[in-house]
Amino acid sequence: MKPDLLSLLRIDLPIIQAPMAGVSTAALAAAVSEAGALGSISVGAGDATQGRAAIADVRRLTDRPFNVNVFCHRPAAADAAREAAWLDYLAPHFAANGAQPPAALREIYKSFVDDDDMLEVILEARPAVVSFHFGLPDAHRIEALKDAGIVLLGSATSVAEARQVEAAGIDAVVAQGYEAGGHRGLFDPERGDPAIGTFALTELVASAVRIPVIAAGGVMNGAGIAAAMRLGASAAQMGTAFILCPESSATKHHRALMQAGEGVITAVTDVVSGRPARGLVNRLFSEIGAPGHPPLPDYPIAYDAVKALNAAATKAGNSDFTVNWAGQGFPLARELPAGELVRLLGEELAQNGWVPRQASA
């Protein structure tokens, strides 16, 4: 029998707000946690100083458990020739927006796998939960976090990855289906993406591991959470469902695209950052990501180029190169305060047969 995830996480509802970098905020995470679910922030796209401040910001708003997400990608290998070729490829887009590409690209943030300063920050802060994306850190880091009493979650896009998560001693696995918005959690993108849908992956992983499974990708309401739980999940992780909440940091343009209706679609591309990720299609996907582009710099070096292009385009009043992460279920997103959305999700869950632990006692 799998451990009880809600007791492990000390939450009332089987709902985890996904730590979507660029969208999640301290206010969003705190509101979700205050409503009885698990709020999340991402510190993967920042340094240790920023990570410490982000955790403190949440702590000022809630004393409930929350999740801190870190990136465990393979550290980037600089390649000056490949990076120069990529900037040459992007140069016409910079010129069209009255700007020049940067002279060089840099690794804009470190991986947790070799970021001792971030590890120290997390061990000092001791958040209730830490989650890993893009892979796993080494056994020493995992042991240090567990010794600090932190519950650990690891994302997986396949049964093989889920088994690695379990073998590493992680407490629960996030089964990330292909529908999910944001970056794919692939351990090794060079091996290709299995592109397994959320419900199929949830059932496959639940039958393959003994730790609790959290379904992620395309789950937008209580009916979806209940369906995932019937397939063996202990909870659902939801990111796109929270983008329209006023507490998120999504831009007006991002929100407008989410609410535009027909004609807006999502797709997966690696040209934004150097790793596959799902977002709302714009010229980044259709033009820059068109077949025939040069080899990409490593993640996150490639992201440095797109961030510079977006900054130049935005300064020129052009939103064509914005990054707007979203999953396939985005048309179902609701514009509600985060706490109110969590309560509504709980009501929908109950309508779909889920019985809270207190009621079942």
C-alpha positions in Angstrom: 0.0 0.0 0.0 1.4 3.4 -0.9 2.0 6.0 1.8 -0.8 8.6 2.3 0.4 11.6 0.4 -1.9 14.1 2.1 -0.6 13.2 5.5 3.0 13.2 4.2 2.6 16.7 2.7 0.3 17.9 5.6 -2.4 19.2 3.2 -6.2 18.8 3.2 -6.8 18.6 -0.6 -5.1 16.5 -3.2 -4.1 19.6 -5.2 -0.6 20.9 -5.8 0.0 24.2 -7.6 2.8 23.7 -10.1 5.9 25.8 -9.6 5.8 27.5 -13.1 8.8 29.8 -13.3 7.8 33.2 -14.5 4.2 32.7 -13.3 4.3 31.4 -9.7 4.7 34.0 -7.0 4.9 34.1 -3.2 1.3 35.4 -3.1 0.0 32.6 -5.3 1.8 29.9 -3.4 0.7 31.3 0.0 -2.9 31.6 -1.1 -3.0 28.0 -2.4 -1.4 26.7 0.8 -3.7 28.8 3.0 -6.7 27.2 1.2 -5.5 23.7 2.2 -3.6 22.6 -0.9 0.1 22.8 -1.6 1.4 26.0 -3.0 4.7 26.1 -4.9 7.5 28.5 -5.9 10.4 27.9 -8.3 13.9 29.0 -7.4 15.5 27.2 -10.3 15.8 30.3 -12.5 17.6 32.4 -9.8 20.7 32.3 -7.6 20.9 31.5 -3.9 20.3 35.1 -2.8 17.1 35.2 -4.9 16.1 31.8 -3.6 16.5 32.8 0.0 14.4 35.9 -0.6 11.7 34.0 -2.5 11.3 31.5 0.4 11.2 34.3 3.0 8.5 36.0 0.9 6.2 33.0 1.2 7.0 32.5 4.9 5.8 36.0 5.6 2.4 35.2 4.0 1.7 31.7 5.4 2.9 29.2 8.0 1.4 26.3 6.0 3.5 23.8 4.1 4.7 24.9 0.6 6.9 23.5 -2.1 10.2 24.9 -3.4 11.2 23.6 -6.9 14.7 23.3 -8.2 16.1 22.5 -11.7 18.4 19.5 -11.9 19.4 19.7 -15.6 22.8 18.7 -16.9 25.0 21.8 -16.5 25.5 23.7 -19.8 28.6 23.2 -21.9 29.6 26.5 -23.6 30.3 26.3 -27.3 31.3 29.7 -28.7 30.8 28.7 -32.4 27.4 27.2 -31.9 26.3 30.2 -29.8 27.6 32.6 -32.4 25.7 30.8 -35.2 22.5 31.0 -33.2 22.9 34.7 -32.6 23.6 35.2 -36.4 20.3 33.3 -37.0 18.4 35.6 -34.7 20.1 38.8 -35.9 17.4 39.6 -38.5 14.7 39.5 -35.8 16.8 41.8 -33.5 17.3 44.2 -36.5 13.5 44.2 -37.3 13.0 45.5 -33.7 15.7 48.1 -33.9 18.3 46.2 -31.8 21.5 44.3 -32.1 21.9 40.8 -30.7 24.2 40.5 -27.6 27.9 40.0 -28.3 27.9 36.6 -26.5 25.6 34.4 -24.5 25.9 33.1 -21.0 24.6 30.4 -18.7 21.9 32.5 -17.0 21.4 30.2 -14.0 23.1 27.1 -12.4 21.7 23.6 -12.0 20.9 22.5 -8.5 23.2 19.5 -9.2 26.2 21.7 -8.6 24.8 24.7 -6.8 26.1 24.3 -3.2 24.9 27.8 -2.3 21.3 27.0 -3.2 21.6 23.7 -1.2 22.8 25.7 1.8 19.8 28.1 1.5 17.3 25.3 1.3 18.8 23.4 4.2 18.8 26.6 6.3 15.2 27.5 5.4 13.9 23.9 5.6 10.7 24.3 3.5 8.2 21.5 4.0 8.6 20.2 0.4 11.3 20.4 -2.3 10.6 19.1 -5.8 13.1 18.3 -8.6 12.6 19.0 -12.4 14.8 17.8 -15.3 16.3 14.9 -13.3 17.7 14.3 -9.8 20.6 15.6 -7.7 23.2 13.2 -6.4 22.6 10.9 -3.4 24.5 13.3 -1.0 22.1 16.2 -1.7 19.1 14.0 -1.5 20.3 12.6 1.9 21.0 16.1 3.2 17.5 17.3 2.3 15.9 14.2 3.8 17.9 14.5 7.0 16.5 18.1 7.2 13.0 16.6 7.4 12.1 17.8 3.9 9.6 15.8 1.8 10.9 15.3 -1.7 9.1 15.1 -5.1 10.6 14.2 -8.4 9.0 14.7 -11.9 9.1 11.9 -14.5 7.9 11.7 -18.1 8.2 7.9 -18.4 8.1 4.8 -16.3 11.9 4.5 -16.5 12.3 8.0 -15.0 9.7 7.2 -12.3 11.6 4.1 -11.3 14.8 6.2 -11.0 12.9 8.7 -8.8 11.8 5.8 -6.5 15.2 4.2 -6.4 16.7 7.5 -5.3 14.6 7.5 -2.2 12.3 10.4 -3.3 8.9 10.4 -1.4 6.6 10.8 -4.4 6.7 11.1 -8.2 5.1 13.7 -10.4 4.0 12.0 -13.6 4.2 14.8 -16.1 2.1 14.1 -19.2 2.7 15.6 -22.6 -0.3 17.9 -22.1 1.5 19.9 -19.4 2.6 23.5 -19.9 6.1 24.7 -19.4 9.3 22.7 -19.6 9.2 19.0 -20.1 10.9 17.2 -17.2 12.9 14.9 -19.4 16.0 13.6 -17.7 17.9 13.2 -21.1 16.3 15.2 -24.0 18.8 13.7 -26.4 17.1 10.3 -26.1 13.8 11.8 -27.3 10.5 12.5 -25.7 8.1 9.6 -25.0 5.3 12.1 -25.3 2.9 10.0 -23.1 -0.4 11.6 -22.2 -1.1 12.3 -18.5 -3.8 9.7 -17.9 -1.8 6.9 -19.6 1.4 7.9 -17.8 -0.4 8.1 -14.4 -1.7 4.6 -14.7 1.6 3.2 -16.0 3.6 4.8 -13.3 1.1 4.0 -10.5 1.4 0.3 -11.4 5.2 0.5 -11.6 6.2 2.2 -8.3 5.3 1.9 -4.6 5.5 5.6 -3.8 2.6 8.0 -4.3 2.0 9.4 -7.8 1.0 12.9 -8.6 -0.7 13.4 -12.0 0.4 16.6 -13.9 -0.7 17.9 -17.3 -4.1 18.9 -18.6 -5.8 18.7 -15.3 -7.9 21.8 -14.9 -10.9 21.1 -12.6 -12.2 18.7 -10.0 -13.4 16.2 -12.5 -9.9 15.9 -13.9 -8.4 15.5 -10.5 -10.9 12.8 -9.6 -10.3 11.0 -12.9 -6.5 11.0 -12.3 -7.1 9.6 -8.8 -9.2 6.8 -10.2 -6.2 5.8 -12.3 -3.9 5.6 -9.3 -2.8 9.1 -8.6 -2.8 10.4 -5.0 -3.1 14.0 -6.1 -2.9 16.3 -9.1 -0.4 19.0 -9.9 -1.9 22.0 -11.7 -0.1 24.9 -13.2 -2.1 26.3 -16.2 -5.2 26.3 -14.0 -3.7 29.0 -11.8 -2.3 31.3 -14.5 -5.3 33.6 -14.6 -5.4 34.0 -10.8 -4.7 37.6 -9.9 -1.8 36.4 -7.6 0.1 35.0 -10.6 2.7 37.1 -12.4 1.4 36.3 -15.9 1.5 39.4 -18.1 -1.6 41.0 -19.6 -0.6 39.6 -23.0 -0.3 36.1 -21.6 -3.7 36.4 -19.9 -5.3 37.8 -23.1 -3.9 34.9 -25.2 -5.3 32.4 -22.6 -8.7 34.0 -22.9 -8.7 34.6 -26.7 -10.6 31.4 -27.5 -10.3 29.6 -30.9 -7.2 30.3 -33.0 -4.7 30.1 -30.1 -3.0 26.7 -29.7 -0.1 25.2 -27.8 2.9 23.4 -29.0 6.2 22.0 -27.7 9.4 23.6 -28.9 13.1 23.7 -27.7 14.0 26.9 -29.4 12.9 29.1 -26.5 15.4 27.7 -24.0 17.3 24.8 -25.4 15.0 22.2 -23.8 11.5 21.1 -25.0 8.7 23.2 -23.4 5.0 23.7 -24.1 3.5 27.2 -24.6 1.1 29.3 -26.6 2.3 29.4 -30.2 3.7 32.7 -31.6 6.6 33.7 -33.8 9.1 32.0 -31.5 7.5 28.7 -32.4 6.4 29.3 -36.0 9.4 31.2 -37.4 12.4 30.8 -35.1 11.4 27.2 -34.4 10.8 26.4 -38.1 12.7 23.4 -39.6 16.2 24.2 -40.7 17.4 26.4 -37.9 21.0 26.0 -36.6 21.9 23.7 -33.7 20.8 25.2 -30.4 23.1 26.2 -27.6 22.8 24.2 -24.4 20.0 25.0 -21.9 19.8 27.6 -20.4 22.4 29.4 -22.6 19.8 29.4 -25.5 17.3 31.1 -23.1 19.6 34.0 -22.8 19.2 34.8 -26.5 15.4 34.6 -26.5 15.2 36.7 -23.3 17.3 39.4 -25.1 15.2 39.2 -28.2 12.0 39.5 -26.2 13.3 42.5 -24.3 14.2 44.2 -27.6 10.8 43.4 -29.2 8.9 44.5 -26.1 10.7 47.8 -26.0 9.6 48.3 -29.6 6.0 47.5 -28.7 6.1 44.0 -30.2 4.7 41.0 -28.3 5.5 38.4 -31.0 8.4 36.9 -29.1 7.0 36.7 -25.6 7.2 33.4 -23.7 3.7 32.3 -22.6 3.8 28.8 -21.0 0.5 27.0 -21.0 -0.8 23.4 -21.2 -3.3 22.0 -23.6 -6.2 22.5 -21.2 -5.7 26.3 -21.1 -9.2 27.2 -22.4 -10.6 25.8 -19.2 -8.7 28.2 -17.0 -10.8 30.3 -14.7 -10.1 33.8 -13.6 -10.5 33.5 -9.8 -8.4 34.4 -6.7 -6.2 31.4 -5.9 -7.8 30.5 -2.6 -11.3 30.7 -4.2 -10.2 28.5 -7.0 -8.8 25.9 -4.6 -12.1 25.9 -2.7 -14.0 25.4 -5.9 -11.7 22.6 -7.0 -12.4 20.9 -3.6 -16.2 21.3 -4.2 -15.9 19.8 -7.7 -13.9 16.9 -6.3 -16.6 16.2 -3.8 -19.2 16.3 -6.6 -17.1 13.7 -8.4 -17.0 11.3 -5.5 -13.9 12.3 -3.5 -14.4 12.0 0.3 -12.1 14.1 2.5 -10.3 12.2 5.2 -12.2 13.9 8.0 -15.5 12.8 6.5 -14.4 9.2 6.0 -13.1 8.8 9.5 
